[in-house]
Structure formats: structure tokens, C-alpha cells
Amino acid sequence: MSPKDIKEFATPDLQGRKLIEMAMKELHLSARAYYKILKISRTISDLAGCEQIQSEHIAEAIQYRSLDRQWYG
């Protein structure tokens, strides 16, 4: 999924945007991590049957990213 596709298909709701912005600042995440979180959130949203990415999908993706950093970073 390219950044253009992410912008079109992986747009979070307002609370989700605020959450990911906060996570970027607090966890010192890169732009690459930002896009990975959005991609994972899109997958979680699809599995939940939701059209738009919601804040709980973002939160779950951030948790997976935190686990990834803990084990491999």
C-alpha cells in the first residue's frame, strides 16, 4: 500500500488521528512507523467490519507496534 493509498483508504476518525499524533510524540515514532500503524489499523478495521478506522483500531495497532519494539528493537 503506497502513501497515496493509505491516505485514501486508511483515514482514521478524529479521535484516532489525535491518538496517533499523541503516540508519535510520546513514543518518538518515525514516519515509517506512522504508516505501518495506519496499515495495521486498516486491517484491524476490516476484520471488525468497520468502514472507517476508529480510535480503538489505532490503539490496538499501537500496542502491536510497542510489542514489536520491545521484542525486536
Phi and psi restraints in degrees (range 20) as a CNS / XPLOR table:
assign (resid 1 and name C) (resid 2 and name N)
       (resid 2 and name CA) (resid 2 and name C) 1.0 -80.5 20.0 2
assign (resid 2 and name N) (resid 2 and name CA)
       (resid 2 and name C) (resid 3 and name N) 1.0 164.1 20.0 2
assign (resid 2 and name C) (resid 3 and name N)
       (resid 3 and name CA) (resid 3 and name C) 1.0 -56.2 20.0 2
assign (resid 3 and name N) (resid 3 and name CA)
       (resid 3 and name C) (resid 4 and name N) 1.0 -34.3 20.0 2
assign (resid 3 and name C) (resid 4 and name N)
       (resid 4 and name CA) (resid 4 and name C) 1.0 -63.8 20.0 2
assign (resid 4 and name N) (resid 4 and name CA)
       (resid 4 and name C) (resid 5 and name N) 1.0 -44.4 20.0 2
assign (resid 4 and name C) (resid 5 and name N)
       (resid 5 and name CA) (resid 5 and name C) 1.0 -64.4 20.0 2
assign (resid 5 and name N) (resid 5 and name CA)
       (resid 5 and name C) (resid 6 and name N) 1.0 -40.4 20.0 2
assign (resid 5 and name C) (resid 6 and name N)
       (resid 6 and name CA) (resid 6 and name C) 1.0 -61.3 20.0 2
assign (resid 6 and name N) (resid 6 and name CA)
       (resid 6 and name C) (resid 7 and name N) 1.0 -43.1 20.0 2
assign (resid 6 and name C) (resid 7 and name N)
       (resid 7 and name CA) (resid 7 and name C) 1.0 -62.0 20.0 2
assign (resid 7 and name N) (resid 7 and name CA)
       (resid 7 and name C) (resid 8 and name N) 1.0 -35.2 20.0 2
assign (resid 7 and name C) (resid 8 and name N)
       (resid 8 and name CA) (resid 8 and name C) 1.0 -81.5 20.0 2
assign (resid 8 and name N) (resid 8 and name CA)
       (resid 8 and name C) (resid 9 and name N) 1.0 -42.9 20.0 2
assign (resid 8 and name C) (resid 9 and name N)
       (resid 9 and name CA) (resid 9 and name C) 1.0 -106.0 20.0 2
assign (resid 9 and name N) (resid 9 and name CA)
       (resid 9 and name C) (resid 10 and name N) 1.0 -13.9 20.0 2
assign (resid 9 and name C) (resid 10 and name N)
       (resid 10 and name CA) (resid 10 and name C) 1.0 -121.9 20.0 2
assign (resid 10 and name N) (resid 10 and name CA)
       (resid 10 and name C) (resid 11 and name N) 1.0 52.3 20.0 2
assign (resid 10 and name C) (resid 11 and name N)
       (resid 11 and name CA) (resid 11 and name C) 1.0 -93.4 20.0 2
assign (resid 11 and name N) (resid 11 and name CA)
       (resid 11 and name C) (resid 12 and name N) 1.0 117.1 20.0 2
assign (resid 11 and name C) (resid 12 and name N)
       (resid 12 and name CA) (resid 12 and name C) 1.0 -78.7 20.0 2
assign (resid 12 and name N) (resid 12 and name CA)
       (resid 12 and name C) (resid 13 and name N) 1.0 164.1 20.0 2
assign (resid 12 and name C) (resid 13 and name N)
       (resid 13 and name CA) (resid 13 and name C) 1.0 -71.8 20.0 2
assign (resid 13 and name N) (resid 13 and name CA)
       (resid 13 and name C) (resid 14 and name N) 1.0 177.2 20.0 2
assign (resid 13 and name C) (resid 14 and name N)
       (resid 14 and name CA) (resid 14 and name C) 1.0 -59.5 20.0 2
assign (resid 14 and name N) (resid 14 and name CA)
       (resid 14 and name C) (resid 15 and name N) 1.0 -45.3 20.0 2
assign (resid 14 and name C) (resid 15 and name N)
       (resid 15 and name CA) (resid 15 and name C) 1.0 -64.4 20.0 2
assign (resid 15 and name N) (resid 15 and name CA)
       (resid 15 and name C) (resid 16 and name N) 1.0 -37.4 20.0 2
assign (resid 15 and name C) (resid 16 and name N)
       (resid 16 and name CA) (resid 16 and name C) 1.0 -64.7 20.0 2
assign (resid 16 and name N) (resid 16 and name CA)
       (resid 16 and name C) (resid 17 and name N) 1.0 -40.0 20.0 2
assign (resid 16 and name C) (resid 17 and name N)
       (resid 17 and name CA) (resid 17 and name C) 1.0 -64.2 20.0 2
assign (resid 17 and name N) (resid 17 and name CA)
       (resid 17 and name C) (resid 18 and name N) 1.0 -42.4 20.0 2
assign (resid 17 and name C) (resid 18 and name N)
       (resid 18 and name CA) (resid 18 and name C) 1.0 -63.5 20.0 2
assign (resid 18 and name N) (resid 18 and name CA)
       (resid 18 and name C) (resid 19 and name N) 1.0 -40.7 20.0 2
assign (resid 18 and name C) (resid 19 and name N)
       (resid 19 and name CA) (resid 19 and name C) 1.0 -64.8 20.0 2
assign (resid 19 and name N) (resid 19 and name CA)
       (resid 19 and name C) (resid 20 and name N) 1.0 -45.0 20.0 2
assign (resid 19 and name C) (resid 20 and name N)
       (resid 20 and name CA) (resid 20 and name C) 1.0 -69.3 20.0 2
assign (resid 20 and name N) (resid 20 and name CA)
       (resid 20 and name C) (resid 21 and name N) 1.0 -34.4 20.0 2
assign (resid 20 and name C) (resid 21 and name N)
       (resid 21 and name CA) (resid 21 and name C) 1.0 -63.9 20.0 2
assign (resid 21 and name N) (resid 21 and name CA)
       (resid 21 and name C) (resid 22 and name N) 1.0 -42.7 20.0 2
assign (resid 21 and name C) (resid 22 and name N)
       (resid 22 and name CA) (resid 22 and name C) 1.0 -63.5 20.0 2
assign (resid 22 and name N) (resid 22 and name CA)
       (resid 22 and name C) (resid 23 and name N) 1.0 -42.8 20.0 2
assign (resid 22 and name C) (resid 23 and name N)
       (resid 23 and name CA) (resid 23 and name C) 1.0 -63.5 20.0 2
assign (resid 23 and name N) (resid 23 and name CA)
       (resid 23 and name C) (resid 24 and name N) 1.0 -39.3 20.0 2
assign (resid 23 and name C) (resid 24 and name N)
       (resid 24 and name CA) (resid 24 and name C) 1.0 -59.5 20.0 2
assign (resid 24 and name N) (resid 24 and name CA)
       (resid 24 and name C) (resid 25 and name N) 1.0 -43.1 20.0 2
assign (resid 24 and name C) (resid 25 and name N)
       (resid 25 and name CA) (resid 25 and name C) 1.0 -73.0 20.0 2
assign (resid 25 and name N) (resid 25 and name CA)
       (resid 25 and name C) (resid 26 and name N) 1.0 -47.0 20.0 2
assign (resid 25 and name C) (resid 26 and name N)
       (resid 26 and name CA) (resid 26 and name C) 1.0 -70.1 20.0 2
assign (resid 26 and name N) (resid 26 and name CA)
       (resid 26 and name C) (resid 27 and name N) 1.0 -39.9 20.0 2
assign (resid 26 and name C) (resid 27 and name N)
       (resid 27 and name CA) (resid 27 and name C) 1.0 -95.9 20.0 2
assign (resid 27 and name N) (resid 27 and name CA)
       (resid 27 and name C) (resid 28 and name N) 1.0 -0.7 20.0 2
assign (resid 27 and name C) (resid 28 and name N)
       (resid 28 and name CA) (resid 28 and name C) 1.0 54.1 20.0 2
assign (resid 28 and name N) (resid 28 and name CA)
       (resid 28 and name C) (resid 29 and name N) 1.0 52.5 20.0 2
assign (resid 28 and name C) (resid 29 and name N)
       (resid 29 and name CA) (resid 29 and name C) 1.0 -86.1 20.0 2
assign (resid 29 and name N) (resid 29 and name CA)
       (resid 29 and name C) (resid 30 and name N) 1.0 151.7 20.0 2
assign (resid 29 and name C) (resid 30 and name N)
       (resid 30 and name CA) (resid 30 and name C) 1.0 -85.7 20.0 2
assign (resid 30 and name N) (resid 30 and name CA)
       (resid 30 and name C) (resid 31 and name N) 1.0 171.9 20.0 2
assign (resid 30 and name C) (resid 31 and name N)
       (resid 31 and name CA) (resid 31 and name C) 1.0 -63.5 20.0 2
assign (resid 31 and name N) (resid 31 and name CA)
       (resid 31 and name C) (resid 32 and name N) 1.0 -35.1 20.0 2
assign (resid 31 and name C) (resid 32 and name N)
       (resid 32 and name CA) (resid 32 and name C) 1.0 -62.0 20.0 2
assign (resid 32 and name N) (resid 32 and name CA)
       (resid 32 and name C) (resid 33 and name N) 1.0 -42.9 20.0 2
assign (resid 32 and name C) (resid 33 and name N)
       (resid 33 and name CA) (resid 33 and name C) 1.0 -64.7 20.0 2
assign (resid 33 and name N) (resid 33 and name CA)
       (resid 33 and name C) (resid 34 and name N) 1.0 -37.2 20.0 2
assign (resid 33 and name C) (resid 34 and name N)
       (resid 34 and name CA) (resid 34 and name C) 1.0 -57.2 20.0 2
assign (resid 34 and name N) (resid 34 and name CA)
       (resid 34 and name C) (resid 35 and name N) 1.0 -49.1 20.0 2
assign (resid 34 and name C) (resid 35 and name N)
       (resid 35 and name CA) (resid 35 and name C) 1.0 -67.7 20.0 2
assign (resid 35 and name N) (resid 35 and name CA)
       (resid 35 and name C) (resid 36 and name N) 1.0 -35.3 20.0 2
assign (resid 35 and name C) (resid 36 and name N)
       (resid 36 and name CA) (resid 36 and name C) 1.0 -64.4 20.0 2
assign (resid 36 and name N) (resid 36 and name CA)
       (resid 36 and name C) (resid 37 and name N) 1.0 -41.8 20.0 2
assign (resid 36 and name C) (resid 37 and name N)
       (resid 37 and name CA) (resid 37 and name C) 1.0 -62.5 20.0 2
assign (resid 37 and name N) (resid 37 and name CA)
       (resid 37 and name C) (resid 38 and name N) 1.0 -42.7 20.0 2
assign (resid 37 and name C) (resid 38 and name N)
       (resid 38 and name CA) (resid 38 and name C) 1.0 -64.4 20.0 2
assign (resid 38 and name N) (resid 38 and name CA)
       (resid 38 and name C) (resid 39 and name N) 1.0 -39.4 20.0 2
assign (resid 38 and name C) (resid 39 and name N)
       (resid 39 and name CA) (resid 39 and name C) 1.0 -64.4 20.0 2
assign (resid 39 and name N) (resid 39 and name CA)
       (resid 39 and name C) (resid 40 and name N) 1.0 -44.8 20.0 2
assign (resid 39 and name C) (resid 40 and name N)
       (resid 40 and name CA) (resid 40 and name C) 1.0 -65.0 20.0 2
assign (resid 40 and name N) (resid 40 and name CA)
       (resid 40 and name C) (resid 41 and name N) 1.0 -40.3 20.0 2
assign (resid 40 and name C) (resid 41 and name N)
       (resid 41 and name CA) (resid 41 and name C) 1.0 -61.4 20.0 2
assign (resid 41 and name N) (resid 41 and name CA)
       (resid 41 and name C) (resid 42 and name N) 1.0 -39.2 20.0 2
assign (resid 41 and name C) (resid 42 and name N)
       (resid 42 and name CA) (resid 42 and name C) 1.0 -61.8 20.0 2
assign (resid 42 and name N) (resid 42 and name CA)
       (resid 42 and name C) (resid 43 and name N) 1.0 -41.7 20.0 2
assign (resid 42 and name C) (resid 43 and name N)
       (resid 43 and name CA) (resid 43 and name C) 1.0 -65.0 20.0 2
assign (resid 43 and name N) (resid 43 and name CA)
       (resid 43 and name C) (resid 44 and name N) 1.0 -44.9 20.0 2
assign (resid 43 and name C) (resid 44 and name N)
       (resid 44 and name CA) (resid 44 and name C) 1.0 -61.4 20.0 2
assign (resid 44 and name N) (resid 44 and name CA)
       (resid 44 and name C) (resid 45 and name N) 1.0 -42.3 20.0 2
assign (resid 44 and name C) (resid 45 and name N)
       (resid 45 and name CA) (resid 45 and name C) 1.0 -62.5 20.0 2
assign (resid 45 and name N) (resid 45 and name CA)
       (resid 45 and name C) (resid 46 and name N) 1.0 -42.7 20.0 2
assign (resid 45 and name C) (resid 46 and name N)
       (resid 46 and name CA) (resid 46 and name C) 1.0 -61.8 20.0 2
assign (resid 46 and name N) (resid 46 and name CA)
       (resid 46 and name C) (resid 47 and name N) 1.0 -43.4 20.0 2
assign (resid 46 and name C) (resid 47 and name N)
       (resid 47 and name CA) (resid 47 and name C) 1.0 -65.1 20.0 2
assign (resid 47 and name N) (resid 47 and name CA)
       (resid 47 and name C) (resid 48 and name N) 1.0 -30.6 20.0 2
assign (resid 47 and name C) (resid 48 and name N)
       (resid 48 and name CA) (resid 48 and name C) 1.0 -81.6 20.0 2
assign (resid 48 and name N) (resid 48 and name CA)
       (resid 48 and name C) (resid 49 and name N) 1.0 -8.4 20.0 2
assign (resid 48 and name C) (resid 49 and name N)
       (resid 49 and name CA) (resid 49 and name C) 1.0 78.8 20.0 2
assign (resid 49 and name N) (resid 49 and name CA)
       (resid 49 and name C) (resid 50 and name N) 1.0 23.6 20.0 2
assign (resid 49 and name C) (resid 50 and name N)
       (resid 50 and name CA) (resid 50 and name C) 1.0 -99.4 20.0 2
assign (resid 50 and name N) (resid 50 and name CA)
       (resid 50 and name C) (resid 51 and name N) 1.0 142.0 20.0 2
assign (resid 50 and name C) (resid 51 and name N)
       (resid 51 and name CA) (resid 51 and name C) 1.0 -74.5 20.0 2
assign (resid 51 and name N) (resid 51 and name CA)
       (resid 51 and name C) (resid 52 and name N) 1.0 -42.3 20.0 2
assign (resid 51 and name C) (resid 52 and name N)
       (resid 52 and name CA) (resid 52 and name C) 1.0 -111.4 20.0 2
assign (resid 52 and name N) (resid 52 and name CA)
       (resid 52 and name C) (resid 53 and name N) 1.0 148.9 20.0 2
assign (resid 52 and name C) (resid 53 and name N)
       (resid 53 and name CA) (resid 53 and name C) 1.0 -71.3 20.0 2
assign (resid 53 and name N) (resid 53 and name CA)
       (resid 53 and name C) (resid 54 and name N) 1.0 128.7 20.0 2
assign (resid 53 and name C) (resid 54 and name N)
       (resid 54 and name CA) (resid 54 and name C) 1.0 -107.0 20.0 2
assign (resid 54 and name N) (resid 54 and name CA)
       (resid 54 and name C) (resid 55 and name N) 1.0 168.7 20.0 2
assign (resid 54 and name C) (resid 55 and name N)
       (resid 55 and name CA) (resid 55 and name C) 1.0 -60.8 20.0 2
assign (resid 55 and name N) (resid 55 and name CA)
       (resid 55 and name C) (resid 56 and name N) 1.0 -34.2 20.0 2
assign (resid 55 and name C) (resid 56 and name N)
       (resid 56 and name CA) (resid 56 and name C) 1.0 -68.3 20.0 2
assign (resid 56 and name N) (resid 56 and name CA)
       (resid 56 and name C) (resid 57 and name N) 1.0 -29.7 20.0 2
assign (resid 56 and name C) (resid 57 and name N)
       (resid 57 and name CA) (resid 57 and name C) 1.0 -70.3 20.0 2
assign (resid 57 and name N) (resid 57 and name CA)
       (resid 57 and name C) (resid 58 and name N) 1.0 -40.2 20.0 2
assign (resid 57 and name C) (resid 58 and name N)
       (resid 58 and name CA) (resid 58 and name C) 1.0 -63.1 20.0 2
assign (resid 58 and name N) (resid 58 and name CA)
       (resid 58 and name C) (resid 59 and name N) 1.0 -45.7 20.0 2
assign (resid 58 and name C) (resid 59 and name N)
       (resid 59 and name CA) (resid 59 and name C) 1.0 -60.2 20.0 2
assign (resid 59 and name N) (resid 59 and name CA)
       (resid 59 and name C) (resid 60 and name N) 1.0 -42.0 20.0 2
assign (resid 59 and name C) (resid 60 and name N)
       (resid 60 and name CA) (resid 60 and name C) 1.0 -65.2 20.0 2
assign (resid 60 and name N) (resid 60 and name CA)
       (resid 60 and name C) (resid 61 and name N) 1.0 -42.1 20.0 2
assign (resid 60 and name C) (resid 61 and name N)
       (resid 61 and name CA) (resid 61 and name C) 1.0 -64.1 20.0 2
assign (resid 61 and name N) (resid 61 and name CA)
       (resid 61 and name C) (resid 62 and name N) 1.0 -38.1 20.0 2
assign (resid 61 and name C) (resid 62 and name N)
       (resid 62 and name CA) (resid 62 and name C) 1.0 -65.1 20.0 2
assign (resid 62 and name N) (resid 62 and name CA)
       (resid 62 and name C) (resid 63 and name N) 1.0 -38.5 20.0 2
assign (resid 62 and name C) (resid 63 and name N)
       (resid 63 and name CA) (resid 63 and name C) 1.0 -62.1 20.0 2
assign (resid 63 and name N) (resid 63 and name CA)
       (resid 63 and name C) (resid 64 and name N) 1.0 -42.8 20.0 2
assign (resid 63 and name C) (resid 64 and name N)
       (resid 64 and name CA) (resid 64 and name C) 1.0 -63.5 20.0 2
assign (resid 64 and name N) (resid 64 and name CA)
       (resid 64 and name C) (resid 65 and name N) 1.0 -39.4 20.0 2
assign (resid 64 and name C) (resid 65 and name N)
       (resid 65 and name CA) (resid 65 and name C) 1.0 -64.9 20.0 2
assign (resid 65 and name N) (resid 65 and name CA)
       (resid 65 and name C) (resid 66 and name N) 1.0 -39.5 20.0 2
assign (resid 65 and name C) (resid 66 and name N)
       (resid 66 and name CA) (resid 66 and name C) 1.0 -64.7 20.0 2
assign (resid 66 and name N) (resid 66 and name CA)
       (resid 66 and name C) (resid 67 and name N) 1.0 -40.2 20.0 2
assign (resid 66 and name C) (resid 67 and name N)
       (resid 67 and name CA) (resid 67 and name C) 1.0 -64.0 20.0 2
assign (resid 67 and name N) (resid 67 and name CA)
       (resid 67 and name C) (resid 68 and name N) 1.0 -40.2 20.0 2
assign (resid 67 and name C) (resid 68 and name N)
       (resid 68 and name CA) (resid 68 and name C) 1.0 -61.0 20.0 2
assign (resid 68 and name N) (resid 68 and name CA)
       (resid 68 and name C) (resid 69 and name N) 1.0 -43.1 20.0 2
assign (resid 68 and name C) (resid 69 and name N)
       (resid 69 and name CA) (resid 69 and name C) 1.0 -67.4 20.0 2
assign (resid 69 and name N) (resid 69 and name CA)
       (resid 69 and name C) (resid 70 and name N) 1.0 -35.0 20.0 2
assign (resid 69 and name C) (resid 70 and name N)
       (resid 70 and name CA) (resid 70 and name C) 1.0 -67.5 20.0 2
assign (resid 70 and name N) (resid 70 and name CA)
       (resid 70 and name C) (resid 71 and name N) 1.0 -43.3 20.0 2
assign (resid 70 and name C) (resid 71 and name N)
       (resid 71 and name CA) (resid 71 and name C) 1.0 -84.9 20.0 2
assign (resid 71 and name N) (resid 71 and name CA)
       (resid 71 and name C) (resid 72 and name N) 1.0 -34.3 20.0 2
assign (resid 71 and name C) (resid 72 and name N)
       (resid 72 and name CA) (resid 72 and name C) 1.0 -119.1 20.0 2
assign (resid 72 and name N) (resid 72 and name CA)
       (resid 72 and name C) (resid 73 and name N) 1.0 -2.1 20.0 2
